[in-house]
Amino acid sequence: MDLTFASRQLERCYTDEVEAARTWGPQVGRRYIERVTLLYKVRSLQELMTFRALRLHPLKGDRANQWAMMLQGRWRLIVELQDARTLVIREVTNHYGD
């Protein structure tokens, strides 16, 4: 798939493991890099859904057209389907903010 990043910070965290670890901690940072690398390799969202460990699921309400996948514990990666071939990396968030 084609990927774009919603911010320079998200892109920097993908290209620099130290920055990712500084931003979210070593485990979440490493998992973020792994997940984004996987997103580059898959051909479609349907193919991504075959990886059950990701717990990929669509979001609702004002986050319609966005999807969440598991990173570590309650941390998740939010992506948005821009078109059939392009995903936007939106954010890394601690689910429910706690």
Secondary structure as UniProt FT lines:
FT   STRAND          2..5
FT   HELIX           8..15
FT   HELIX           17..24
FT   HELIX           26..41
FT   HELIX           45..48
FT   TURN            49..50
FT   HELIX           52..54
FT   STRAND          57..58
FT   HELIX           61..63
FT   TURN            64..65
FT   STRAND          66..72
FT   TURN            73..74
FT   STRAND          75..83
FT   TURN            84..85
FT   STRAND          86..94
FT   HELIX           95..97
//
